[in-house]
């Protein structure tokens, strides 16, 4: 399975994933490489969240929590974008 969506990055989610020792590049590798995606039933209100378990190019197993779709609030209303927004990422406790 391939992850075909672009990822929505900013300083906040790069910092949050980096706080767990996972780089933006590693998140993108895990999304591009073979992975499994699970729906998270306790998502935030109005936001669907998912868990991606994948492997980086270097073989590191990581978990990425992401929201899809991305909603952007504008002066004129809310725009839905066909993108996934990484919320956080960390080492996969089931790997290693």
N, C-alpha and C positions, 0 to 999 in steps of 0.2 A: 504494500500500500504506500502510495506517495502522498505527501502533504502538498497540495497545489496552491494554497492560499498565500498571499504575501503577509508578512508579519508587521504589525504596527509597533514601532519602537520609539521610545523617548528616554530622557534621562532617568525617569523614575523606574521603569521596568528594567533598564540596563543595570542600574544601581542595585535593585532588589535581587536580581539573579546573580549579579556579581558578589553580593553579600554572602551568597551560599557557595561561592567559588566557581560559578558557571558563567562562561562568557557568552556574549551575543552570538559569536561564531559557532560555539558548541550547540546552542539552542537551534540555530538554523541547520546545522549538520544533522542533529537528531530528527528534525522535522523532514529533512530531505532523505535520510537513510531509512532503512526498514524500521517500522515502529508499530505500536498499537495505541489506539485512542479509546478512551472510556468517558462516558458522560458522567458528570458529577451531579448527583441528585440535589445536593444542598447548595445550589448556586445562589448568588446574590439576587435580590429581587430585580426583575427586569433584565437579567443578564444570564445567558447560558454559559456555563463553564465546563471545560473538558480537561482531562488528564492525558498527556502523551508520554508513553514510556518508549524511549528510543536509545540509540547508541551513536556516539560521536564518531568522526572519522578515525580517532585514536583508540576506539574500543571502549570508551567510558560510558557506562550506563547512567542516563539521567532521566529525571521526571520533569516535565514542563506542564504547569497549569496555565491554561489560556482561555480567554473569552472569545466567543464567536456568536454572531457578528459583532463588529465594532460600531458603537453608536457615538456620533459626534453632535454635540449641541451647538447650534448656531443661533444667531439673533432671530432668524425666521423659522426656526423649528429644529427638529432632530433629523439627522441624516444617517442612514444605515450604510455602512461600508462592508464590502465583501472581503474582509481582512480578518485575521486572527490576532489578538493582542496577548502576548505572553504576560502573565501576572507574576510568576516566579518560576524558578527552576532550581533543582537540587540533585545531589547524587541519588541514584535509584537504590533504595535499601535492599532490594531483591537481587541486586547484581554485586559481584565483587567478592 
